[in-house]
Amino acid sequence: MIEPHAPAPPGSPPPWKAPGGPGGPARLPVRPGTGRFLVLAGVFVCAACGLVYELELVALASYLMGDSVTQASVVLSVMVFAMGIGSLAAKRLRGLAAAGFGAVEATLALVGGCSAMALYAVFAWTGDWGGMWASGPRCLLVAFSLATGLLIGAEVPLLMELIQRIRRQDAGGAVADLFAADYVGALVGGLAFPFLLLPFLGQLTGALITGAVNAVVGGTLVLGLFRRDLTRRARWLLLLANALVLAILASAAVLADDFERAARQAVYGGDVRVALQTGVQEVVLTGGTHGRPLDLFLDGRLRVSGRDEPRYHEALVHPAMTGTHTRVLILGGGDGLAAREVLRHPGLDRVDVVELDEEVVRLARTDPALSALNEHAFGDPRVRVTTQDAFGWLRGAPPASYDVVLSDLPDPGITASTKLYSQEFYGLARRVLAPGGRLVVHAGPVASSPRVYWTVDATLRAAGFRTAPYCEGGRHAGFAAGPDRTPADRTPADRSRAPRDWGFVLAARTEPRPRLGQDGPRPYVLTDASLAAGERAARDTRIAGLPASTLVHPRY
């Protein structure tokens, strides 16, 4: 608290000139120019920390709940709204600017630093992320966004008051200096999060260290530069508060690895063999030893299950391989399982695999269980792997260079994948197909997401293809992790709502027909009868008149 002062008598200097007064010049231990520089340096660091908190909430919400556009919009809009409210509320603290700023920074460091761990804990041990926004964990996300925004917004008027108390200047100049330091700090924080904190420290430890930096800088600025504006009691309270915050953050950082392992076991079960954060996504492998089926999770979604993967990969590959197939392109498929099925066909000259995540390819080559499952497909000299974004790679690919293109990509409902299910993307795929060539697209589950599935079909038609939709049943309906984890996973009665099939669309310039070649290998599961049944099942869900999805107008 700042020491109270008696009202100035008539004729005395303005209040801000009263030595040590609430609005008067600050009694600094350094020269005013040095003090002003230190305040702006503190603004720079605090702004960087604030943006890291924002990006952390957006990244974690997108990972846990999917649909990154929606999550980013909700988090950022709530935070910006709260920043305005925080700025208004901080007007009442202008007379206590030093003490108020110190309290705000200590609270912000605790809230922002612990937000990722708290949200991940709720996700791991409850999994209740489905349903409406009224669900508890989603409300917790909004609460953290609101609290963080309120505290960030409260910084501006308090910092403005402190700067003016060091050296009085016109309001425009003070605002320009303050916001210049704030915006440059935000730039540094925005770049540090994806290129430094996330890859080297991870989401949890990165947020905790950011909170510690925030607490140290905020506390040092107030207790070091403005300590003479605080009572002895206020100084001790602020010192103890910052020490407590740092102790909590340090303890959490020490326990972060144990916490992450326990949370991961709560999400994926106790059989996690590999867990790594690549530059693209989180990759988790479970099982694959002692007779337990191998499961591959990408960003929390069950991408490959040893229980049912032959059904998926046979349905994806074999209908498209009927006909000429000397040159095959696989978009995605870094696990090597689609390549395994392609290599079963005679007459192959070359198989090109374009996968974004090189770590997935490395695991497909070196992990004993995964490489055994894909039958060491990437060791075949006919297979060439390129680690690149499929969209960018197609733009530079020579025309009419492939007989078959297999799009083995994540579900189109995932926001990050929408450009790979756009009309422009399919136009590029059509360009690389030779005359008579065929494209097959994994289009997500049919029964549970018919609108998404038929939007893929409409988009392919808009790109100049004729299409033949079909699906394959027998999808394992057990536990789903990540954004697909909902309360429906908990009871057998509700589990029937989980996806039970995979949807595919076979496309060509002429009318295609899903069938098995007479001279090709006989699949273990797929038959002509099951393909015909899959065609009928898919067509029964048809939704007509859906518009195509494009880069500038995604429809998924």
Secondary structure, 3 states (H helix, E strand, C coil): CCCCCCCCCCCCCCHHHCCCCCCCCCCCCCCHHHHHHHHHHHHHHHHHHHHHHHHHHHHHHHHHHCCHHHHHHHHHHHHHHHHHHHHHHHHHHHHHHHHHHHHHHHHHHHHHHHHHHHHHHHHHHHCCCCCCCCCHHHHHHHHHHHHHHHHHHHHHHHHHHHHHHHCCCCHHHHHHHHHHHHHHHHHHHHHHHHHHHHHHHHHHHHHHHHHHHHHHHHHHHHHHHCHHHCCHHHHHHHHHHHHHHHHHHHHHHHHHHHHHHHHHHHHHCCCEEEEEECCCCEEEEECCCCCCCCEEEECCEEEEECCCHHHHHHHHHCCCCCCCCCEEEEEECCCCHHHHHHCCCCCCCEEEEEECCHHHHHHHHHCHHHHHHCCCHHHCCCEEEEECCHHHHHHHCCCCCEEEEEEECCCCCCHHHHHHHCHHHHHHHHHHEEEEEEEEEEEECCCCCHHHHHHHHHHHHHCCCEEEEEEEECCCCCCCCHHHCCHHHCCHHHHCCCCCEEEEEEEECCCCCCCCCCCCCCCCCCCHHHHHHHHHHHHCCCCCCCCCCCCCCCCC
